[in-house]
Amino acid sequence: MSREAELHWLALRMTPGLGTRTAVQLIETFNTPQAVFRASRSELEAAGVSPGLAQSIASGCAFDDAVTQQQKLVESGASVVALTDSRYPTRLKEIFDPPPLLFARGRVELMGELTLGIVGTRRPTAYGIAAGARLAKDLACAGLTVASGMARGIDTAAHRAVLEVGAGTIAVFGCGVDEVYPAENRKLAEQIARDGLIISEFPMATPPYPQNFPIRNRIIAGMSVGVLVVEGGEYSGSAITAKLAAEQNREVFAVPGNITSKMSWGPNLLIKQGAKLVQEWNDVVVELKAEDRRWLADRCRNRLNLKETVGGETKDPLQSSLTFGPDGTGRAVLNVLKPDAPVALDHLVETLAGTSPSEIIAALFELELAGLARQLPGKSFIKVWAD
């Protein structure tokens, strides 16, 4: 995006009284912000804009604020992604009121990844922290990009867990991307800006006003294939996010909790209302659309370098001589597994005597993520390959 185009997008965002839906309608009518500002008052009114707002747009009064915003973007190393930008999250465009402009710091390419929202209470129990961190980590290893709001509690635990495994995470702010809320997450925000992505629809230097957070929740839900609620009260912010996800035809997942804990009321009620109960990462993945599951499987296989091209043709990974993992444990485990007979975990440990049980379990986990193995009841496994 050129500096001039960026300035016009910012001016559109900073125009007083111009709401999200009206801004999107103007872009749909005039195609570009430049054309919106070149339009006459009568043309703007014909597009459905009130006379007062048409005068505000035509006067160009927002350009001074736009110049200030542009300077702040440079100072913070941030950028903007417009609704018409190819990098703009595809799913977010589908909601009723997508933000016409997103402010971003970090790896903007993460907007194009398959994203899952993980949300929960700001006052979690030890169980909630452990469950949220474990699921976030496992789902990130499965290839999903975890989005959350970087609030205290479950949000923070999810972001940190994903970063620990070297995966990307998206923090959606209810303030400017150059602000940090809560303040104790300043180091986490810096790490996400470096290794993940921070986004917001609010202009630079916008304080964390309370009313902004329910607004930002629709972005977490809108850009995701689904939302996972770990802990929260019946009327909590996470419950609002789950409601938004359902309204946007996204999957709603919930981790069951202790029935005597108030922090379990939200997710347990969601389960009663039809949300998918989640005990492990695969409970989420199996509910995704077939094309999304194939995308995750292909990504994991590529990460494990299981495809070998010879003479322009891709060989069957099961027949390949490739190994994966630092010591080839995955290939060794795969060679022991059978496609037509379950192999018990104890048998794997006994057969691969030179490999520790923890290494074998880790390899099995990777094979499951790649769609090359499947666990059966009784801690037994079979070899599979699904095209």
N, C-alpha and C positions, 0 to 999 in steps of 0.2 A: 504494500500500500504506500502510495506517495505521501509526502508531507502535506500536500494540499488536500488530498482525499481524507487523510487522517484528521486534519483540522476541521473539515466539514462534518465528519462523523461526530467529532467531539462537540462541535457547536450544536448539532442536532440533539445530542444527549444533554447538553447544558441549557437548552431552551426552556425557560420557565413555563410551567403548566403543560408541557408536552409529555403525556404518559406513554407507557410502553406500547400499548395496543395501537394508539394513534400514530406513533413513530413508525411502527412496522407497516401500517396501512399506507402511510406516505411513501415509504420505500417501495412498496408493492405498486403504487400508482406512478411514481416519478422515477423509479429505478435507482437513483443515486441521491445522496444528500445535496450534492451540488445542484442538481435539477430542482430539488425541493426549495433551496434558497433562491434560485432564479425565478421561481414561479411567482405570479402576481397574487395579490390578496384574493381576487375573484377565483383564480384557479385553485388556490388552497381551500377556499370555502366550498368550491364545487367538489373537492375531494373529501368533504365531510368535516373540515376543521371549523371551529367556531370563529366568529369575526375577531374576537380579542386575541385568540391564539394565532390566527392568520397574520394579524398585525405584528405580534411578537416575533414570528418567524421572519416576516418580510423586512423587519427593521434590522435584523442581524445583530441584535443586542447580545447574543450569546457568544460572539466571537472573541471578546476579551477574555471571558472565562475559558474558552477553548484554548487560547494561546497559553494561559497559565497551566492548564491541564497538560498540554504538550510538553511544557518545560519540566513539569513534575515527572512525566513519563521518562524523560531522558535522565533526570537526576536519580531515579529509582531503578533504572535498567528495566523498565516495564514496557509493555506494548499493548496494542488494542487489536482485537479480532472482531470484525464486523459480521453481521448476519449474512452478508453475501460472500464472505470469505470462505474458501474451500476448506479451511482448517476449523471452521465453526462446527461444534458438535452436531452431528446429523440428527440424533434423537431429540436434542434440545429444540431444534427448529419445529418439531412436530407438536409442541405443547401450545396451549391457547394463547399465551402471552410470552413468547421468547424475548429475552432482552436483545435489543438491536445492536448492542455493543458490549463486549466483554473486555475488561482490563485484565492483563495477565503478566505474571512474573514466573519465569522458569521454562520448563520444557513444553512449549506450546503443542508439540506433536502428540502429547498425551491426550489431547482432546479427541483425537481420532481413534483411540483405543476402546476396547470393550470395557465398560465401566460398571461397577457395582457400588451403590451407596451403602455405607455402614454408619448407623447413627444410634444414639443412646443417651442415657441420662448423664448429667454433669456430676451426679453424686452416686457413682456406681459402687456395688459391693465388690469384694475381692473376686467372687465368682464371675461377675460381669466383666471385670477387667481381664481376667484370664480367658474367658470365652471369647470376648471381642478380639483380643490380641491373637489368639490361636487361629480363629477363623479368618481374620484379616491376612495373617501370614500365609495360611494354606491357600486361600483364594488368590492371593498375589502370585504364589508359586504356580497356581493353575493357569495363570495368564491373564487374570482380570486386573484392571486398574481400580484401586479402591478410592472412592471419593467420600469425603466427610467435611465437617464444618470447623475442624480444629478447636472445638469447644473443650472445656475441661471434661475429664472423665472418659467415656467410651470413645469419643471422636479422637482424642489425643492418643489413647492406647492403640487404636486402629492405625493411625498415621505412623506412629513409631514402629509398630510391628512390621509394617510393609517396608519401611526404610531399612530395617535390620536385615532383611533378606535381599536388599539391593534392588527392589522393584520400585515402580513409579506410583505416586499417590497424588491425588488432587485435593487441595483444600479450598473450599468455597467460602469466601469471607462475606460477612454482613457489614463490612466497612471497606475503605479503600485498600488496595493491595499493598500500599506503603504504610499501612497501620498494622498494629499487632494487637489482637485481643483473643484470649486474656494475655496480660503482660508477661506472665511466667512462661509463656510459650514462645518467647522471642527466639531462642536458639532453635527450637523446632521449626519455626517459620523460616528461618535462614536456611536450614537444611532442606526444607521442602522447596524453597525458591531455587536451590542449587540442584537438587536431585529429582524433584518432582515438579509440581505446578500449583501456583496460587492464582485463583481467578475471582473476579467480583464484577457485578454489574454496576456497582456504585463508583462514582468518580474518585480520583485520587484525593487523599486527605479527608475523606468522609469519615467522621467518627462512628464508633460502633453503637448507634442508636438502637434501643430495644426493638423498635418496630421493623428494623431491617432484617432481623433474623428469620421470622416466618416467611418474609419475601424471598430470601436467599434459599430457603429450603426447597422451593419449587425447582431451582436449578440443579440441586443434588439429585432430586427425583427425576427431573426431566432429561438429564444427560445420561442416565443410568439404565441398564436393562432391568434393574430391580433394586429394591431397598431392603436391607437387612436390619431389623431392630433388635438390639441386644438387651437393653434394660430401659425402663422408663415408666413414668406414671401414666394413668389413663388419659390425661389431658396434656401430656408433655409435648415438647417440641418434636421429639422423635415420632410421636403419634400423629402429629400434623404432617410430618414428612411422609409417613406411611399412607395417610389419607390422600395426599397429593399424588403419590405414586399410583395408588389405585385409580384415581380419577384420570391419570394419564395413561392408563392401560399398561402399567409396569407391574412386574411381579413383586409381591410383598412377602418377605420372609421374616421369621421371628425365632429367637432362641428362647425356649421355655425356661421358666424360673421357679423358684420356691414360692408356693402359693401363699405363704405367710409373709412374704416380703412385698412392700408397696412398690418396689422397683420392678417387680414381675407383673404387676397388673396390666401394664401396657402391652407387652409382647404376648402374655397369656390370653388377653382379650382378643388380640389380633388373630391368634391361632383359632380361637373359638369362632371368629368371623370368617375364617377361610384362608388366612395366611399360611404359607408353607412352614412347617416345623423344621428347624435346622439343628442338627446335632454335629454334623461334620460338613466339610467343604463340598462334598459330592452331592449333598442334599440341595445345594444351590445349583450346581452345574447341570444336574439331570433335569431341572425344570426350565432350562433355557431353550430357546428355539434351536432346531436342528442345525441351522446354518451357523449359529453362534457356537454351538458345541464343536462343530467341525473346525471352526476358526481357532478355537482354543487348543484342540488336539493337534492341529497342524503347527501352531506356534510352539507348542511344547516339544513336538518331534523335531522341529528345526533347531530349537535351543539345545536339544540333546545330540544334534548332529547325526540323526539316525538315517538321513537320506544320503545316498551315494550316487552320483551321476557318472556313468561310464559310457563314452561314445554317444553322448547326447540323450541317453536313456536313464531313467531313475530306477535303480534296483530295489527290489523288495527289501525293506529294512530287516526282516527276519532272516533273510538269506545273506545279508551283508556281513563282511568281516570286521565292520567298524566296532569300536568300543565306545562307551560314554562313561562319564564320571571320571574323577581323578585317577582311579585305579581299575577301571573296567568292571566294577562290581555289578553295574546294571546289566551288562552283556552276559556276565556269568550267571546271574539270577535268571535272565531270560532264557538261557540255554537249558536250565534245569526245568523250567515250567513247561507244561504240556497243554495243548489246546483242547484235549478231550478228556483229561483226567485231573482232578484237583490235586495240588501238591501242598501238603501241610507246611506251615512255617517251621515246625520242628525239623521236618525232613530237609528243608532248605538249609537250616543252620548246620545240620549234621553233614550234609553233602558238601557244603562250602566251608570246610573245617578251618581254612585259613582266613576266613572273613568273620568279623565280629557280628553278633546279632543286630547291633544298632546300625551298622553299615548295610546289612541286608534289608532291614526295615526301611531305611532311607531310600534304598534303590527301588524297593517295591512301591513306595510312595511316588517316586518319579515315574515309574512304569505305569502306574494307575493314571497319573496326570496325562501321560502321553497316549493313553488309550491302548496300551500294549498288554496290560494285565488287569485282571478283575478279581476282587476279593469275594470269596464265598463264605457262608456261615462256617464257624469252627476254625477261623484263622487259616483258611486254605486259599490257594490262588490258582488261577488258570491263565494260560497265554491267550490273548485275543489280538485281532487286528481288524479294525473297521475302516473301510475306505470312506 
